[in-house]
Amino acid sequence: QLDWRWVFYVNVPVGAAALLIVGSRIRLPSNRTKPRIDVAGAALLTTGILALTLLSSWGGTTYAWSSPQILALAAVAVVAFTAFVRTEKRAPEPVIPPRLFRDRNFTLAQILGFLVGAAMLGSTSYLPQYMQYVQGKSSTASGLLLLPLMLGMIGSGLLIGRRVANGGRYRVYPIIGGA
């Protein structure tokens, strides 16, 4: 019996076909040097993100904010991120090159991207649940009600990206978007 969950399997044959086409058609130069992977940096970043994710997910719901589990996760996140920054400063090929953060525009873009991403993740994750459990809407209805939000995000992202690429002016758009 097919239901709405099968829509997630549509990507499997498309991805397999793309993988076969790319694997058979693209030829990379054979004189490549072996990349140096920053394993320590990747492990520390993953540990910090995992601890922060669990902290924000479990805090106040599964465990109290002052519980030993949440405090331990906070400590692990702080230690992992601090060690990550120190490791990246010395790594020959860092996961995130620290020199990028010397550029004020890059740093501001990362901070704004994080804040916007957190807000959008919250709205796209919790609004459907609110509509279904509080307002009594069906899953289809809640999805359709969120469709204008998704289309607006896609459309504005494409439009603003094109305008910034063509005009070079970018400072006004975060102000307009935050209004």
PyMOL commands that set and color helices and strands:
alter all, ss='L'
color gray80, all
select helices_A, chain A and resi 4-25+39-58+68-90+98-102+104-133+139-167+172-178
alter helices_A, ss='H'
color red, helices_A
deselect
rebuild
show_as cartoon
